[in-house]
């Protein structure tokens, strides 16, 4: 039987208040027998239909309040969140200072300033329309996160080219971002270039991220869907760009809403997804920290490998995919009438690394090796062989498509003077990269004499 309980609370009388005011001990007052019990419970039976009606009214009020709250938050996010007018690979007007520890990142000294322009490009703002503009696209070896702004090869390149006799005013900048592969670079070339004012040339250093992603799958390679597939394109756009044109709620649906659930089209969902992804990446240990301590963990994982393989899985399928992506990049650059210079990927891997040099390595694992210890890895010999195969594909595409190419991998020594880990450049290494690229570009228009 349903009942309703009413509670009456005893209130002290005037005499009681007087006793409290005159200093009668609280304990004595509370111990005195009361003429009226402090609580009196009264029960009254309510009909079931009345209870159901009250419950329905309460639930309706809760639903209305929740809906209104969601609508207010959604409206506020859509109004207040800055609306992007273009694609961004890096956050615009970003500024940070990293302080890599020399013992962990040898060959890199002092603090490193990282600054982006209003266009989300690491470098200075673009100047006059008659300057020669070079944009670098790539992964972390283009990003150079632990190198100061003045020490990155992408910015030293512009300074040294501009200093050549008779050279035009030159601007350089980069949209390098750690982990990006040729699949992202295709979209970045095709979507950034029409939006950026007057970029004359693109320098693209790539290959190692494509290789290591393939090797993560070991002997069970599962090829990704082609970018012609809508779901694959949507996923790759999210990886390639930090922001896409439109508001926060457009992040997922910018390239079509077919089959996308309603809740995924909301700004609330997209904000929650961004926060979740950042938290997951942080917990997984796949993000670099300001001091480079993450490398200690990753190197320890490789040192504790459950197995190290000298032989490679069949790379035929991923190499053909890489060839296809490079071919698309070359043809897209031609369609956009933008000069393209492809650069082979230099690496530290070689057969005769000393134990100390081996200790600097952390790449080349199978599975989730960055966040999990005890995984299997490929040896430096196997990794060098695989990288050679990827660089050969790049050289082949340059020849077949008539694209300019710099074989940087064949030019840089595989020493700790150049690398502080598997692939990333020391300050001296960055200077050598600049030297080789300047040497090549200086021999071609608009820097060559008569160019």
The 8 nearest C-alpha neighbors of each residue, nearest first, counted from 0:
[[1, 2, 44, 45, 47, 46, 3, 43],
 [2, 0, 44, 45, 47, 3, 46, 50],
 [3, 1, 44, 43, 45, 42, 0, 4],
 [2, 4, 43, 42, 44, 45, 5, 1],
 [5, 3, 42, 41, 2, 6, 43, 40],
 [4, 6, 41, 40, 42, 3, 7, 43],
 [5, 7, 40, 39, 8, 4, 41, 38],
 [8, 6, 39, 38, 40, 9, 5, 37],
 [7, 9, 38, 37, 10, 6, 39, 36],
 [10, 8, 37, 38, 11, 7, 36, 35],
 [9, 11, 8, 12, 37, 7, 35, 15],
 [12, 10, 15, 9, 16, 13, 14, 37],
 [11, 13, 15, 14, 16, 10, 17, 9],
 [14, 12, 16, 15, 17, 11, 18, 10],
 [15, 13, 17, 16, 12, 18, 11, 19],
 [14, 16, 18, 12, 17, 13, 11, 19],
 [15, 17, 19, 13, 14, 18, 20, 12],
 [18, 16, 20, 14, 15, 19, 21, 13],
 [17, 19, 15, 21, 23, 20, 16, 14],
 [18, 20, 16, 17, 23, 22, 21, 15],
 [21, 19, 17, 18, 22, 16, 23, 15],
 [22, 20, 18, 19, 23, 17, 16, 24],
 [21, 23, 19, 20, 24, 18, 25, 17],
 [24, 22, 18, 19, 21, 25, 28, 27],
 [25, 23, 27, 26, 22, 28, 19, 18],
 [26, 24, 28, 27, 29, 23, 19, 22],
 [25, 27, 29, 24, 28, 30, 23, 31],
 [28, 26, 30, 24, 25, 29, 31, 23],
 [29, 27, 25, 31, 30, 26, 24, 23],
 [28, 30, 26, 27, 31, 25, 32, 33],
 [29, 31, 27, 28, 26, 32, 25, 33],
 [32, 30, 28, 29, 33, 27, 26, 34],
 [33, 31, 30, 34, 29, 28, 35, 36],
 [34, 32, 35, 31, 36, 37, 29, 30],
 [33, 35, 32, 36, 37, 31, 9, 11],
 [36, 34, 33, 37, 9, 38, 32, 39],
 [35, 37, 38, 33, 34, 39, 9, 8],
 [38, 36, 9, 8, 35, 39, 10, 7],
 [39, 37, 8, 7, 36, 9, 40, 6],
 [38, 40, 7, 6, 41, 36, 37, 8],
 [41, 39, 6, 5, 38, 7, 42, 4],
 [40, 42, 5, 4, 39, 6, 43, 7],
 [43, 41, 4, 3, 5, 2, 40, 44],
 [42, 44, 3, 2, 45, 4, 41, 5],
 [43, 45, 2, 3, 1, 46, 42, 0],
 [46, 44, 2, 1, 3, 47, 43, 49],
 [45, 47, 49, 48, 44, 50, 1, 2],
 [48, 46, 50, 49, 51, 45, 1, 52],
 [47, 49, 51, 50, 46, 52, 45, 53],
 [50, 48, 52, 46, 47, 51, 53, 45],
 [49, 51, 47, 53, 52, 48, 54, 46],
 [52, 50, 54, 48, 49, 53, 55, 47],
 [51, 53, 49, 55, 50, 54, 48, 56],
 [54, 52, 56, 50, 55, 51, 57, 49],
 [55, 53, 51, 57, 52, 56, 50, 58],
 [56, 54, 52, 58, 53, 57, 59, 51],
 [55, 57, 59, 53, 54, 58, 60, 52],
 [58, 56, 54, 60, 59, 55, 53, 61],
 [59, 57, 61, 55, 60, 56, 62, 54],
 [58, 60, 62, 56, 61, 57, 55, 63],
 [59, 61, 57, 63, 58, 62, 64, 56],
 [62, 60, 58, 64, 59, 63, 65, 57],
 [63, 61, 59, 65, 64, 60, 66, 58],
 [62, 64, 66, 60, 65, 61, 67, 59],
 [63, 65, 61, 67, 62, 66, 60, 68],
 [66, 64, 68, 62, 67, 63, 61, 69],
 [67, 65, 69, 63, 68, 64, 62, 70],
 [66, 68, 70, 64, 65, 69, 63, 71],
 [67, 69, 65, 71, 66, 70, 64, 72],
 [70, 68, 66, 72, 71, 67, 73, 65],
 [69, 71, 73, 67, 68, 72, 74, 66],
 [70, 72, 68, 74, 69, 73, 75, 67],
 [73, 71, 75, 69, 74, 70, 76, 68],
 [74, 72, 70, 76, 75, 71, 69, 267],
 [75, 73, 71, 77, 72, 76, 70, 78],
 [74, 76, 72, 78, 73, 77, 79, 71],
 [77, 75, 73, 79, 80, 78, 74, 72],
 [76, 78, 74, 75, 80, 79, 73, 246],
 [79, 77, 75, 76, 80, 74, 81, 82],
 [78, 80, 76, 75, 77, 81, 74, 82],
 [79, 81, 76, 77, 78, 82, 247, 246],
 [82, 80, 79, 83, 246, 78, 247, 77],
 [81, 83, 246, 245, 80, 84, 247, 244],
 [82, 84, 244, 245, 85, 246, 81, 243],
 [83, 85, 244, 245, 82, 86, 243, 246],
 [86, 84, 244, 83, 243, 87, 194, 242],
 [85, 87, 243, 242, 244, 191, 240, 88],
 [88, 86, 242, 89, 241, 240, 119, 243],
 [87, 89, 240, 241, 174, 239, 119, 86],
 [88, 90, 119, 87, 241, 91, 174, 120],
 [91, 89, 119, 93, 87, 92, 88, 241],
 [119, 90, 92, 117, 93, 118, 116, 115],
 [93, 91, 117, 116, 115, 119, 94, 90],
 [94, 92, 115, 91, 114, 90, 95, 116],
 [93, 95, 114, 113, 92, 115, 96, 112],
 [94, 96, 113, 112, 114, 97, 93, 111],
 [95, 97, 112, 111, 113, 110, 98, 94],
 [98, 96, 289, 111, 110, 99, 112, 290],
 [97, 99, 110, 290, 289, 111, 100, 109],
 [100, 98, 290, 291, 97, 101, 104, 289],
 [99, 101, 103, 290, 102, 104, 98, 291],
 [100, 102, 105, 104, 103, 107, 99, 108],
 [101, 103, 105, 100, 104, 99, 106, 107],
 [104, 102, 101, 100, 105, 291, 292, 294],
 [103, 105, 101, 102, 419, 100, 107, 99],
 [106, 104, 101, 107, 419, 102, 103, 425],
 [105, 107, 425, 426, 104, 108, 419, 416],
 [108, 106, 105, 425, 426, 104, 101, 146],
 [109, 107, 101, 106, 110, 99, 105, 426],
 [110, 108, 98, 111, 107, 99, 101, 100],
 [109, 111, 98, 97, 96, 112, 99, 147],
 [112, 110, 147, 97, 146, 96, 145, 98],
 [111, 113, 96, 147, 148, 95, 97, 114],
 [112, 114, 95, 94, 148, 96, 111, 147],
 [115, 113, 94, 93, 121, 112, 95, 122],
 [116, 114, 121, 120, 93, 92, 119, 122],
 [115, 117, 92, 118, 119, 120, 124, 91],
 [116, 118, 91, 92, 119, 115, 124, 120],
 [119, 117, 116, 120, 91, 87, 115, 92],
 [91, 120, 118, 89, 90, 116, 115, 117],
 [121, 119, 115, 116, 174, 118, 173, 122],
 [122, 120, 115, 173, 172, 114, 116, 174],
 [123, 121, 172, 115, 120, 116, 124, 154],
 [122, 124, 116, 125, 121, 172, 115, 120],
 [125, 123, 116, 126, 122, 117, 118, 120],
 [124, 126, 123, 170, 127, 132, 128, 171],
 [125, 127, 124, 128, 130, 170, 129, 123],
 [128, 126, 129, 130, 125, 168, 131, 170],
 [127, 129, 130, 126, 197, 131, 196, 125],
 [128, 130, 127, 131, 168, 167, 126, 197],
 [131, 129, 168, 169, 128, 127, 132, 167],
 [132, 130, 169, 170, 168, 199, 167, 129],
 [131, 133, 170, 198, 199, 171, 169, 130],
 [134, 132, 200, 171, 201, 199, 198, 170],
 [133, 135, 201, 172, 173, 171, 202, 200],
 [136, 134, 173, 202, 201, 203, 172, 174],
 [137, 135, 203, 175, 174, 173, 202, 134],
 [138, 136, 175, 141, 204, 205, 203, 176],
 [137, 139, 176, 177, 175, 179, 141, 140],
 [138, 140, 177, 142, 141, 176, 143, 175],
 [141, 139, 143, 142, 423, 138, 424, 422],
 [140, 142, 175, 139, 137, 138, 143, 204],
 [141, 143, 175, 139, 144, 140, 176, 138],
 [144, 142, 146, 140, 141, 145, 139, 151],
 [143, 145, 142, 146, 113, 139, 147, 111],
 [146, 144, 143, 111, 99, 97, 147, 107],
 [147, 145, 111, 143, 144, 150, 151, 148],
 [146, 148, 111, 112, 150, 149, 145, 151],
 [147, 149, 150, 112, 151, 113, 146, 111],
 [148, 150, 147, 151, 154, 155, 146, 112],
 [151, 149, 147, 148, 146, 152, 426, 155],
 [152, 150, 153, 154, 148, 149, 146, 429],
 [153, 151, 433, 155, 429, 154, 156, 432],
 [152, 154, 156, 151, 155, 172, 173, 171],
 [155, 153, 156, 157, 152, 151, 171, 172],
 [154, 156, 152, 158, 157, 153, 159, 151],
 [157, 155, 154, 153, 159, 433, 158, 152],
 [158, 156, 171, 160, 154, 155, 159, 170],
 [157, 159, 155, 161, 156, 160, 162, 154],
 [158, 160, 162, 156, 161, 157, 155, 163],
 [159, 161, 157, 162, 163, 158, 156, 437],
 [160, 162, 158, 169, 159, 163, 166, 168],
 [161, 163, 159, 160, 158, 164, 166, 165],
 [162, 164, 166, 160, 161, 165, 159, 446],
 [165, 163, 166, 162, 161, 446, 448, 167],
 [164, 166, 163, 167, 446, 448, 162, 161],
 [167, 165, 163, 446, 164, 161, 168, 162],
 [168, 166, 169, 161, 130, 131, 165, 445],
 [167, 169, 130, 161, 131, 166, 170, 129],
 [170, 168, 131, 130, 161, 157, 132, 167],
 [169, 171, 132, 157, 131, 133, 130, 125],
 [172, 170, 133, 157, 134, 154, 132, 153],
 [173, 171, 122, 134, 121, 120, 153, 135],
 [172, 174, 135, 121, 134, 175, 120, 136],
 [173, 175, 120, 136, 88, 176, 121, 135],
 [176, 174, 142, 137, 141, 138, 136, 173],
 [175, 177, 138, 139, 142, 179, 174, 178],
 [176, 178, 139, 138, 179, 175, 142, 140],
 [179, 177, 138, 208, 176, 180, 139, 209],
 [178, 180, 138, 177, 183, 176, 208, 137],
 [181, 179, 182, 209, 208, 183, 184, 178],
 [180, 182, 184, 183, 185, 324, 209, 179],
 [183, 181, 180, 185, 184, 324, 186, 235],
 [184, 182, 239, 181, 186, 185, 180, 179],
 [183, 185, 181, 187, 186, 182, 188, 180],
 [186, 184, 188, 183, 328, 187, 182, 181],
 [185, 187, 189, 183, 188, 184, 190, 239],
 [186, 188, 184, 190, 191, 185, 189, 183],
 [189, 187, 185, 186, 191, 190, 192, 184],
 [188, 190, 186, 187, 191, 192, 185, 331],
 [191, 189, 187, 188, 192, 186, 193, 194],
 [190, 192, 194, 187, 188, 193, 189, 195],
 [191, 193, 195, 194, 190, 188, 189, 198],
 [194, 192, 191, 195, 190, 189, 196, 335],
 [195, 193, 191, 192, 196, 85, 190, 86],
 [196, 194, 192, 193, 191, 197, 198, 118],
 [197, 195, 198, 194, 193, 192, 128, 125],
 [196, 198, 199, 195, 132, 128, 192, 131],
 [199, 197, 132, 200, 196, 133, 195, 134],
 [200, 198, 132, 337, 197, 133, 338, 131],
 [201, 199, 338, 133, 337, 339, 198, 134],
 [200, 202, 134, 339, 133, 135, 338, 340],
 [203, 201, 135, 340, 341, 339, 134, 136],
 [202, 204, 136, 341, 135, 137, 342, 205],
 [205, 203, 342, 137, 341, 343, 344, 202],
 [206, 204, 137, 344, 203, 207, 343, 138],
 [205, 207, 209, 208, 344, 210, 389, 390],
 [206, 208, 210, 209, 211, 205, 344, 386],
 [209, 207, 211, 210, 180, 206, 178, 212],
 [208, 210, 180, 206, 212, 207, 211, 213],
 [211, 209, 207, 213, 208, 212, 214, 206],
 [210, 212, 214, 208, 213, 209, 363, 215],
 [213, 211, 215, 209, 214, 210, 208, 216],
 [212, 214, 210, 211, 215, 216, 209, 317],
 [213, 215, 211, 217, 216, 212, 365, 210],
 [214, 216, 365, 366, 212, 213, 217, 364],
 [217, 215, 220, 214, 219, 213, 365, 366],
 [216, 218, 214, 215, 219, 365, 220, 312],
 [217, 219, 312, 220, 216, 313, 214, 311],
 [220, 218, 217, 216, 221, 312, 215, 214],
 [221, 219, 216, 218, 222, 217, 213, 214],
 [220, 222, 219, 223, 216, 213, 317, 218],
 [223, 221, 220, 224, 317, 316, 213, 320],
 [224, 222, 225, 221, 231, 226, 320, 220],
 [223, 225, 231, 226, 228, 222, 227, 230],
 [224, 226, 227, 228, 223, 231, 232, 222],
 [225, 227, 232, 228, 231, 224, 229, 235],
 [226, 228, 225, 229, 232, 231, 224, 230],
 [227, 229, 226, 231, 230, 225, 232, 224],
 [230, 228, 232, 231, 233, 227, 226, 254],
 [229, 231, 233, 232, 228, 234, 226, 224],
 [232, 230, 234, 228, 233, 229, 226, 224],
 [231, 233, 226, 229, 235, 230, 234, 236],
 [232, 234, 230, 236, 231, 235, 229, 237],
 [235, 233, 231, 237, 232, 236, 230, 238],
 [234, 236, 238, 232, 237, 233, 239, 231],
 [235, 237, 239, 233, 238, 234, 240, 232],
 [238, 236, 234, 235, 240, 239, 233, 241],
 [239, 237, 235, 236, 240, 234, 183, 241],
 [238, 240, 183, 236, 237, 235, 88, 187],
 [241, 239, 88, 242, 87, 237, 238, 236],
 [240, 242, 88, 87, 89, 90, 239, 243],
 [243, 241, 87, 240, 86, 244, 83, 88],
 [242, 244, 86, 85, 250, 245, 83, 87],
 [245, 243, 85, 84, 83, 86, 242, 246],
 [246, 244, 83, 82, 249, 84, 243, 247],
 [245, 247, 82, 249, 248, 83, 77, 81],
 [246, 248, 266, 249, 250, 269, 77, 80],
 [247, 249, 266, 265, 246, 250, 264, 269],
 [250, 248, 253, 252, 246, 247, 251, 245],
 [251, 249, 248, 247, 252, 253, 243, 269],
 [252, 250, 249, 253, 264, 248, 233, 254],
 [251, 253, 249, 256, 255, 254, 250, 264],
 [254, 252, 249, 255, 251, 250, 243, 244],
 [255, 253, 252, 233, 256, 251, 229, 232],
 [256, 254, 252, 253, 257, 251, 259, 229],
 [255, 257, 252, 259, 258, 254, 253, 264],
 [258, 256, 259, 255, 252, 260, 254, 229],
 [257, 259, 256, 260, 255, 261, 230, 252],
 [258, 260, 256, 257, 261, 263, 264, 252],
 [261, 259, 263, 262, 258, 264, 256, 257],
 [262, 260, 264, 263, 259, 265, 258, 256],
 [261, 263, 264, 265, 260, 268, 259, 267],
 [264, 262, 261, 265, 260, 268, 259, 269],
 [263, 265, 262, 261, 248, 252, 266, 251],
 [266, 264, 248, 267, 268, 263, 262, 269],
 [265, 267, 248, 269, 247, 268, 73, 270],
 [268, 266, 270, 265, 269, 73, 271, 76],
 [269, 267, 271, 265, 266, 270, 263, 272],
 [268, 270, 272, 266, 271, 267, 248, 273],
 [271, 269, 273, 267, 272, 268, 266, 274],
 [270, 272, 268, 274, 269, 273, 275, 267],
 [273, 271, 269, 275, 270, 274, 276, 268],
 [272, 274, 270, 276, 275, 271, 269, 277],
 [275, 273, 271, 277, 272, 276, 278, 270],
 [274, 276, 272, 278, 273, 277, 271, 279],
 [277, 275, 279, 273, 278, 274, 280, 272],
 [276, 278, 280, 274, 275, 279, 281, 273],
 [277, 279, 281, 275, 276, 280, 282, 274],
 [280, 278, 276, 282, 281, 277, 283, 275],
 [279, 281, 283, 277, 278, 282, 285, 276],
 [280, 282, 278, 284, 279, 283, 286, 277],
 [283, 281, 279, 284, 280, 278, 285, 370],
 [282, 284, 280, 370, 281, 285, 279, 369],
 [283, 285, 282, 370, 281, 286, 280, 369],
 [286, 284, 283, 280, 369, 281, 287, 370],
 [287, 285, 284, 281, 280, 288, 293, 283],
 [286, 288, 293, 291, 285, 289, 284, 294],
 [287, 289, 291, 290, 293, 286, 292, 97],
 [288, 290, 97, 98, 291, 99, 287, 96],
 [291, 289, 99, 98, 288, 100, 292, 97],
 [290, 292, 99, 293, 288, 294, 289, 103],
 [293, 291, 294, 295, 290, 288, 103, 296],
 [292, 294, 296, 295, 291, 287, 288, 297],
 [293, 295, 297, 292, 296, 291, 298, 103],
 [294, 296, 298, 293, 292, 297, 299, 103],
 [297, 295, 299, 293, 294, 298, 300, 292],
 [296, 298, 294, 300, 299, 361, 295, 369],
 [299, 297, 361, 301, 295, 300, 296, 294],
 [300, 298, 302, 296, 297, 301, 295, 303],
 [299, 301, 372, 297, 303, 298, 302, 296],
 [300, 302, 304, 298, 303, 299, 361, 297],
 [303, 301, 299, 300, 304, 298, 358, 361],
 [304, 302, 300, 301, 373, 299, 305, 372],
 [305, 303, 373, 301, 306, 374, 375, 302],
 [304, 306, 373, 375, 374, 303, 307, 376],
 [307, 305, 375, 304, 376, 308, 374, 377],
 [308, 306, 376, 377, 378, 375, 304, 309],
 [309, 307, 377, 310, 378, 376, 306, 311],
 [308, 310, 381, 378, 377, 380, 307, 311],
 [309, 311, 308, 381, 312, 377, 378, 380],
 [312, 310, 381, 313, 309, 308, 377, 385],
 [313, 311, 218, 314, 217, 310, 214, 219],
 [312, 314, 315, 311, 218, 316, 220, 317],
 [315, 313, 317, 316, 318, 312, 311, 213],
 [316, 314, 318, 313, 317, 319, 320, 312],
 [315, 317, 319, 318, 314, 320, 313, 222],
 [318, 316, 320, 319, 314, 315, 321, 213],
 [319, 317, 321, 315, 320, 316, 314, 322],
 [318, 320, 322, 316, 321, 317, 323, 315],
 [319, 321, 317, 323, 318, 322, 324, 316],
 [322, 320, 318, 324, 319, 323, 317, 325],
 [321, 323, 319, 325, 320, 324, 326, 392],
 [324, 322, 320, 326, 321, 325, 319, 327],
 [323, 325, 327, 321, 326, 322, 328, 181],
 [326, 324, 328, 322, 327, 323, 329, 321],
 [325, 327, 329, 323, 324, 328, 322, 330],
 [326, 328, 324, 330, 325, 329, 331, 323],
 [329, 327, 325, 331, 326, 185, 330, 332],
 [330, 328, 326, 332, 327, 331, 325, 333],
 [329, 331, 333, 327, 332, 328, 326, 334],
 [332, 330, 334, 328, 333, 329, 327, 335],
 [333, 331, 335, 337, 329, 330, 334, 336],
 [334, 332, 336, 330, 335, 331, 337, 329],
 [333, 335, 331, 332, 336, 330, 337, 329],
 [334, 336, 332, 333, 337, 331, 192, 193],
 [337, 335, 333, 334, 332, 338, 199, 331],
 [338, 336, 332, 335, 200, 199, 333, 339],
 [337, 339, 200, 201, 199, 336, 332, 340],
 [340, 338, 201, 200, 202, 337, 332, 341],
 [339, 341, 202, 403, 404, 201, 203, 342],
 [340, 342, 404, 203, 202, 204, 403, 405],
 [341, 343, 204, 405, 404, 203, 406, 407],
 [344, 342, 406, 390, 407, 408, 204, 345],
 [343, 345, 408, 206, 205, 204, 342, 346],
 [346, 344, 408, 407, 343, 422, 411, 347],
 [347, 345, 422, 348, 421, 344, 413, 408],
 [346, 348, 413, 421, 422, 418, 349, 414],
 [349, 347, 379, 383, 346, 421, 382, 380],
 [348, 350, 380, 351, 379, 383, 352, 347],
 [349, 351, 380, 352, 379, 348, 383, 381],
 [350, 352, 349, 353, 380, 348, 379, 354],
 [353, 351, 356, 350, 357, 349, 354, 348],
 [352, 354, 356, 355, 357, 351, 358, 350],
 [355, 353, 357, 356, 358, 352, 359, 351],
 [356, 354, 358, 353, 357, 359, 352, 360],
 [355, 357, 353, 358, 354, 359, 352, 360],
 [358, 356, 354, 359, 355, 360, 352, 353],
 [357, 359, 355, 356, 360, 354, 298, 302],
 [358, 360, 420, 357, 356, 298, 361, 419],
 [359, 361, 421, 420, 358, 357, 298, 362],
 [362, 360, 298, 297, 301, 359, 363, 421],
 [363, 361, 364, 360, 421, 211, 301, 297],
 [364, 362, 377, 376, 211, 361, 214, 365],
 [365, 363, 376, 368, 375, 362, 215, 377],
 [366, 364, 215, 375, 217, 376, 216, 368],
 [365, 367, 215, 368, 216, 364, 374, 217],
 [368, 366, 369, 371, 370, 365, 215, 364],
 [367, 369, 371, 364, 366, 370, 374, 365],
 [370, 368, 297, 367, 371, 285, 284, 300],
 [369, 371, 283, 284, 368, 367, 285, 372],
 [372, 370, 368, 369, 367, 373, 374, 300],
 [373, 371, 300, 374, 368, 370, 303, 304],
 [372, 374, 304, 305, 303, 300, 371, 375],
 [375, 373, 304, 305, 372, 368, 365, 376],
 [376, 374, 306, 305, 304, 365, 364, 307],
 [377, 375, 364, 307, 363, 365, 306, 308],
 [376, 378, 308, 307, 363, 381, 309, 364],
 [379, 377, 381, 380, 309, 308, 307, 382],
 [378, 380, 382, 348, 381, 349, 383, 350],
 [381, 379, 350, 383, 378, 382, 349, 384],
 [382, 380, 384, 309, 378, 383, 379, 310],
 [381, 383, 379, 385, 384, 380, 386, 378],
 [384, 382, 386, 380, 348, 385, 381, 349],
 [385, 383, 381, 387, 382, 386, 380, 388],
 [384, 386, 382, 388, 387, 383, 381, 389],
 [387, 385, 389, 383, 388, 384, 382, 390],
 [386, 388, 390, 384, 385, 389, 391, 383],
 [387, 389, 391, 385, 386, 390, 392, 384],
 [390, 388, 386, 392, 391, 387, 206, 393],
 [389, 391, 393, 387, 392, 343, 388, 386],
 [390, 392, 394, 388, 389, 393, 387, 395],
 [393, 391, 395, 389, 390, 394, 322, 396],
 [392, 394, 390, 396, 391, 395, 397, 389],
 [393, 395, 397, 391, 392, 396, 390, 398],
 [394, 396, 392, 398, 393, 397, 399, 391],
 [397, 395, 399, 393, 398, 394, 400, 392],
 [398, 396, 402, 394, 400, 395, 401, 399],
 [397, 399, 395, 401, 396, 400, 394, 402],
 [398, 400, 396, 397, 401, 395, 402, 394],
 [401, 399, 397, 402, 398, 396, 329, 326],
 [400, 402, 398, 397, 399, 403, 396, 329],
 [403, 401, 397, 400, 404, 339, 398, 340],
 [404, 402, 340, 397, 341, 339, 401, 405],
 [403, 405, 341, 340, 342, 397, 402, 406],
 [404, 406, 342, 407, 341, 343, 403, 340],
 [407, 405, 343, 408, 409, 342, 404, 410],
 [406, 408, 410, 409, 343, 405, 345, 342],
 [409, 407, 345, 344, 406, 343, 410, 411],
 [408, 410, 407, 406, 411, 345, 412, 343],
 [409, 411, 407, 408, 412, 406, 435, 345],
 [410, 412, 408, 409, 407, 413, 345, 431],
 [413, 411, 414, 410, 417, 409, 347, 416],
 [414, 412, 347, 411, 346, 417, 348, 415],
 [415, 413, 416, 417, 412, 418, 347, 411],
 [416, 414, 418, 417, 419, 413, 356, 106],
 [415, 417, 414, 418, 427, 428, 425, 106],
 [416, 428, 418, 415, 425, 414, 424, 427],
 [419, 417, 424, 415, 425, 423, 420, 416],
 [418, 420, 105, 104, 425, 415, 423, 424],
 [419, 421, 359, 360, 418, 422, 423, 347],
 [422, 420, 347, 360, 346, 423, 348, 362],
 [423, 421, 346, 420, 347, 418, 424, 345],
 [424, 422, 418, 140, 420, 419, 421, 425],
 [425, 423, 418, 428, 429, 417, 419, 426],
 [424, 426, 428, 106, 427, 418, 417, 107],
 [425, 427, 429, 428, 107, 106, 430, 150],
 [428, 426, 430, 425, 429, 417, 431, 416],
 [427, 429, 417, 425, 424, 431, 430, 426],
 [428, 430, 432, 152, 426, 431, 427, 424],
 [429, 431, 427, 433, 428, 432, 434, 152],
 [432, 430, 434, 428, 433, 429, 435, 427],
 [433, 431, 429, 435, 434, 430, 428, 436],
 [434, 432, 152, 430, 436, 431, 156, 435],
 [433, 435, 431, 437, 432, 436, 438, 430],
 [436, 434, 438, 432, 437, 433, 431, 439],
 [435, 437, 439, 433, 438, 434, 440, 432],
 [438, 436, 440, 434, 439, 435, 441, 433],
 [437, 439, 435, 436, 441, 440, 434, 442],
 [438, 440, 436, 437, 441, 442, 435, 443],
 [441, 439, 437, 443, 442, 438, 436, 446],
 [440, 442, 446, 438, 447, 443, 439, 437],
 [441, 443, 447, 440, 439, 446, 438, 444],
 [444, 442, 447, 440, 441, 446, 445, 450],
 [445, 443, 450, 446, 447, 442, 441, 440],
 [444, 446, 450, 447, 443, 166, 167, 448],
 [447, 445, 444, 441, 166, 443, 450, 448],
 [448, 446, 442, 443, 444, 450, 441, 445],
 [449, 447, 450, 446, 444, 165, 445, 442],
 [448, 450, 447, 444, 445, 446, 165, 443],
 [449, 444, 445, 447, 448, 446, 443, 442]]
